[in-house]
Amino acid sequence: MPVKFHGVIPPIPTILHKEGKLDEKGMGALIDFLIESKVDGLFFLGSGGEFSQMPIDLRKEVAAFAIRYVNGRVPVLIGTGTPSTLDTLELSCHAKDAGADGIVVINPYYWTLTEENLFQHYADIAEAIDLPILLYNFPGLTGQDLSPEFVLSMVKAYPNIVGIKETVDSVGHTREMIYTVKAYKEDFAVFSGYDDHFVNTLSLGGDGSIPLTASFVPEISVGIYQAFKNGDYKRAIELHRKLAPTLSLYKLDSPFVNVAKEAIALRGLEISTDVLAPARPLNEEKKAQIKNFMEQLLNESAVPTK
């Protein structure tokens, strides 16, 4: 059975004006740019989309606009996770009603849950929402790992749990996720969250990547996936070596959403680079660092500006 979601699915930074209003023109330009770059789907309201700083009404507005604007051109995933089961259910129902192709649900953060309570949180969502669900494992931010054994128990109980985004440092964790869960459900999709684990994930039998750098240099990640699918492993490794240094951009500031937006603007897209507090605008020195890095990357990769 083919995997429903696969390939390169960029997590989309939410383009906003200073007052926290959605920049529909800029958001549309970014969506068009990524679809033209032949990505395999789009993921809205992930970590890079600033979901954790948004009121629920703004999250609904972003989701509805994104689904409407994409208009079926590629699959759309909407992040609906919150620390609250009730809020997560509300956002998940909204995503379904708005026409999302699937939802991505990060586990509740702040409180550490017993495994029983964590299972019940996901069970409540899986039972209420008739949509494909991807789990989102980011223990560095949530404080709680989704183990392969736990994920397997969820998949056995709920067939609409169809994949996971593994934003973990350990290649071994992703390997065990693939071997443990895919042994039971072959079409369970395993995505790398960190860019530098993309080729590792594919080589282990995973299905793709959901990397933030694909929001501003999608051609490199798309090239890796296409080369790997075509058996051109030499080309995949060459591109992977070009991609790996982009992770140094993440270290420029924290949270790093401002970095991604500046990099997108450097591709020639007319977007607002404003961010939601407590994220802050970058200073001129950091902007200059991004510009220098991007110029070198684009020249070496022969990636055109828009």
C-alpha positions as CSV (number, residue, x, y, z in Angstrom):
1,M,0.0,0.0,0.0
2,P,1.5,3.4,-0.9
3,V,2.3,5.9,1.8
4,K,-0.3,8.7,1.8
5,F,2.2,11.5,2.7
6,H,5.8,11.4,1.5
7,G,8.7,13.4,0.2
8,V,9.4,17.0,1.1
9,I,6.7,18.8,3.0
10,P,8.0,22.2,4.2
11,P,6.8,23.6,7.5
12,I,5.5,27.0,6.4
13,P,6.4,30.2,8.3
14,T,3.3,32.2,8.9
15,I,3.7,35.6,7.2
16,L,2.3,38.3,9.5
17,H,2.1,42.0,9.8
18,K,3.5,43.8,12.9
19,E,0.1,43.8,14.6
20,G,-0.2,40.1,14.3
21,K,-2.5,40.1,11.3
22,L,-2.1,37.5,8.5
23,D,-0.3,38.8,5.5
24,E,-2.4,37.1,2.8
25,K,-0.5,38.4,-0.1
26,G,2.9,37.4,1.3
27,M,1.6,34.0,2.4
28,G,0.2,33.4,-1.0
29,A,3.5,34.3,-2.7
30,L,5.3,31.8,-0.4
31,I,2.8,29.1,-1.1
32,D,3.1,29.6,-4.9
33,F,6.9,29.6,-4.7
34,L,7.0,26.3,-2.9
35,I,4.4,24.6,-5.1
36,E,6.4,25.8,-8.1
37,S,9.5,24.2,-6.5
38,K,7.7,20.8,-6.7
39,V,7.3,20.1,-3.0
40,D,5.2,17.1,-2.1
41,G,2.9,18.9,0.4
42,L,2.7,21.9,2.8
43,F,2.6,21.9,6.6
44,F,1.1,24.9,8.2
45,L,1.2,25.9,11.9
46,G,4.2,23.9,12.9
47,S,7.0,25.2,15.2
48,G,8.3,27.4,12.4
49,G,4.7,28.7,11.8
50,E,4.6,30.2,15.3
51,F,1.5,28.2,16.3
52,S,2.6,28.3,20.0
53,Q,2.3,32.1,20.2
54,M,-1.0,32.4,18.4
55,P,-4.5,32.8,19.8
56,I,-6.9,30.1,18.6
57,D,-8.8,32.5,16.3
58,L,-5.6,33.4,14.4
59,R,-4.7,29.7,14.0
60,K,-8.1,29.0,12.5
61,E,-7.7,32.0,10.1
62,V,-4.3,30.8,9.0
63,A,-5.5,27.2,8.4
64,A,-8.6,28.3,6.5
65,F,-6.7,30.7,4.3
66,A,-3.9,28.1,3.6
67,I,-6.3,25.4,2.6
68,R,-8.4,27.7,0.5
69,Y,-5.3,29.2,-1.3
70,V,-3.6,25.9,-2.0
71,N,-6.9,24.7,-3.5
72,G,-5.9,21.1,-3.8
73,R,-2.6,21.7,-5.7
74,V,-0.7,19.7,-3.1
75,P,-1.7,17.9,0.2
76,V,-2.1,20.3,3.1
77,L,-1.3,19.4,6.7
78,I,-2.4,21.6,9.6
79,G,-0.8,21.6,13.0
80,T,-3.4,21.5,15.7
81,G,-1.6,20.5,18.8
82,T,-1.8,22.4,22.1
83,P,-1.3,21.7,25.8
84,S,-5.0,21.3,26.1
85,T,-7.0,18.3,24.7
86,L,-10.1,20.4,24.4
87,D,-8.3,23.1,22.3
88,T,-6.6,20.5,20.2
89,L,-10.0,18.9,19.5
90,E,-11.5,22.3,18.5
91,L,-8.6,23.1,16.1
92,S,-8.6,19.6,14.7
93,C,-12.4,19.8,14.0
94,H,-11.9,23.2,12.3
95,A,-9.1,21.8,10.1
96,K,-11.3,19.0,9.0
97,D,-14.2,21.3,8.3
98,A,-11.9,23.7,6.4
99,G,-10.8,20.8,4.1
100,A,-7.3,19.8,5.4
101,D,-5.8,16.6,4.0
102,G,-4.5,15.7,7.5
103,I,-3.5,17.1,10.8
104,V,-0.2,17.1,12.7
105,V,-0.5,16.8,16.5
106,I,2.4,17.5,18.8
107,N,2.0,16.1,22.3
108,P,1.0,18.4,25.1
109,Y,3.8,20.4,26.4
110,Y,4.5,21.9,29.9
111,W,3.0,19.0,31.8
112,T,4.7,15.7,31.6
113,L,2.0,13.1,31.2
114,T,1.8,9.5,32.2
115,E,1.8,7.2,29.2
116,E,-1.8,6.3,30.0
117,N,-2.8,10.0,29.9
118,L,-0.8,10.7,26.8
119,F,-2.4,7.7,25.0
120,Q,-5.9,9.0,26.0
121,H,-5.1,12.5,24.7
122,Y,-4.3,11.1,21.3
123,A,-7.2,8.6,21.5
124,D,-9.7,11.4,22.1
125,I,-8.5,13.1,18.9
126,A,-8.3,10.0,16.8
127,E,-11.8,8.9,17.8
128,A,-13.3,12.4,17.1
129,I,-11.5,13.4,13.9
130,D,-12.0,11.4,10.7
131,L,-8.8,12.6,9.1
132,P,-5.3,11.2,8.7
133,I,-3.2,12.1,11.8
134,L,0.6,12.6,11.9
135,L,2.2,12.6,15.3
136,Y,4.8,15.2,16.0
137,N,7.7,14.1,18.1
138,F,9.9,17.1,19.3
139,P,11.1,16.1,22.8
140,G,13.5,19.0,22.8
141,L,10.6,21.4,23.0
142,T,7.8,19.3,24.6
143,G,10.0,17.6,27.2
144,Q,8.4,14.2,26.5
145,D,9.5,11.7,23.9
146,L,7.1,9.6,21.8
147,S,8.8,6.2,21.9
148,P,8.5,3.7,19.1
149,E,6.7,1.3,21.4
150,F,4.2,4.0,22.4
151,V,3.6,5.0,18.7
152,L,3.1,1.4,17.8
153,S,0.4,1.1,20.4
154,M,-1.4,4.1,19.0
155,V,-1.1,2.9,15.5
156,K,-2.5,-0.5,16.4
157,A,-5.5,1.1,18.1
158,Y,-6.2,3.9,15.6
159,P,-5.7,3.3,11.8
160,N,-6.1,7.0,11.1
161,I,-2.7,7.6,12.8
162,V,-0.7,7.4,9.6
163,G,2.7,8.9,10.3
164,I,5.1,10.9,12.4
165,K,7.5,13.8,12.2
166,E,10.6,12.8,14.1
167,T,12.4,16.0,15.2
168,V,15.0,14.1,17.3
169,D,18.8,14.2,17.4
170,S,19.2,10.4,17.6
171,V,19.4,8.6,14.3
172,G,18.9,5.4,16.3
173,H,15.5,6.7,17.6
174,T,14.3,7.2,14.0
175,R,15.7,3.8,13.0
176,E,13.7,2.1,15.7
177,M,10.6,4.1,14.8
178,I,10.9,2.8,11.3
179,Y,11.7,-0.8,12.2
180,T,9.1,-1.0,15.0
181,V,6.1,0.7,13.5
182,K,6.5,-0.1,9.8
183,A,6.9,-3.8,10.6
184,Y,3.2,-3.6,11.7
185,K,2.0,-0.9,9.3
186,E,4.0,-0.7,6.1
187,D,2.4,2.5,4.9
188,F,3.1,4.4,8.2
189,A,5.1,7.5,7.1
190,V,8.2,8.5,9.0
191,F,9.6,12.0,8.3
192,S,12.8,13.5,9.5
193,G,12.3,16.9,11.2
194,Y,16.0,17.8,11.2
195,D,17.4,18.5,7.8
196,D,20.7,16.7,8.4
197,H,18.8,13.4,9.1
198,F,17.0,13.4,5.7
199,V,19.2,11.0,3.8
200,N,19.6,8.8,6.9
201,T,15.9,8.6,7.2
202,L,15.4,7.7,3.6
203,S,18.2,5.1,3.6
204,L,16.6,3.4,6.7
205,G,13.3,3.1,4.9
206,G,11.7,6.3,6.0
207,D,9.5,8.4,3.7
208,G,10.7,12.0,3.6
209,S,11.4,15.2,5.5
210,I,9.6,18.1,7.0
211,P,12.6,20.6,7.2
212,L,12.3,24.3,7.8
213,T,15.1,25.1,5.3
214,A,12.8,23.8,2.6
215,S,10.7,26.9,3.1
216,F,13.6,29.0,1.7
217,V,15.8,26.6,-0.4
218,P,13.2,23.9,-1.3
219,E,15.2,22.9,-4.4
220,I,17.9,21.3,-2.4
221,S,15.6,19.0,-0.3
222,V,13.4,18.3,-3.4
223,G,16.6,17.4,-5.3
224,I,17.7,15.0,-2.6
225,Y,14.4,13.2,-2.5
226,Q,14.1,12.9,-6.3
227,A,17.7,11.7,-6.6
228,F,17.2,9.1,-3.9
229,K,14.0,7.9,-5.5
230,N,15.8,7.6,-8.8
231,G,18.7,5.6,-7.3
232,D,21.2,8.4,-7.9
233,Y,22.7,8.2,-4.5
234,K,25.8,10.1,-5.4
235,R,23.7,13.1,-6.3
236,A,21.6,12.8,-3.2
237,I,24.8,12.8,-1.0
238,E,26.2,15.8,-2.9
239,L,23.0,17.8,-2.3
240,H,22.9,16.6,1.3
241,R,26.3,18.1,1.9
242,K,25.1,21.4,0.5
243,L,22.0,21.2,2.8
244,A,23.8,20.3,6.0
245,P,25.5,23.7,6.6
246,T,22.1,25.5,6.6
247,L,21.5,24.2,10.1
248,S,24.1,26.8,11.3
249,L,21.4,29.4,10.5
250,Y,19.3,28.0,13.3
251,K,21.9,29.1,15.8
252,L,21.7,32.8,14.8
253,D,18.7,33.4,17.0
254,S,16.1,31.7,19.2
255,P,13.3,31.2,18.3
256,F,14.6,30.9,14.8
257,V,11.4,31.9,12.9
258,N,12.8,35.3,12.2
259,V,15.8,33.7,10.5
260,A,13.6,31.7,8.2
261,K,11.6,34.7,7.2
262,E,14.6,36.8,6.4
263,A,16.0,33.9,4.3
264,I,12.7,33.7,2.4
265,A,12.8,37.4,1.7
266,L,16.3,37.0,0.2
267,R,14.8,34.6,-2.4
268,G,13.1,37.7,-3.8
269,L,9.6,37.1,-2.3
270,E,7.9,40.2,-1.1
271,I,6.8,39.2,2.4
272,S,6.6,40.8,5.8
273,T,9.3,39.4,8.1
274,D,7.5,40.4,11.3
275,V,7.3,37.8,14.0
276,L,5.1,37.3,17.1
277,A,6.6,38.2,20.5
278,P,8.5,36.8,22.3
279,A,10.3,36.3,19.0
280,R,11.9,39.6,17.9
281,P,13.2,41.1,14.7
282,L,16.8,40.4,13.8
283,N,19.4,43.1,14.1
284,E,21.3,44.3,11.1
285,E,24.4,42.3,11.9
286,K,22.5,39.0,11.9
287,K,20.6,40.0,8.8
288,A,23.9,40.6,7.1
289,Q,25.1,37.1,8.2
290,I,22.1,35.5,6.7
291,K,22.5,37.4,3.4
292,N,26.2,36.3,3.1
293,F,25.3,32.7,3.9
294,M,22.4,32.6,1.4
295,E,24.4,34.2,-1.4
296,Q,27.1,31.6,-0.9
297,L,24.6,28.8,-0.7
298,L,22.7,29.9,-3.8
299,N,25.8,30.4,-5.8
300,E,27.3,27.0,-4.9
301,S,24.0,25.2,-5.6
302,A,23.1,27.2,-8.7
303,V,19.7,27.9,-7.1
304,P,18.0,30.8,-8.8
305,T,16.4,33.7,-7.0
306,K,12.8,34.4,-7.9
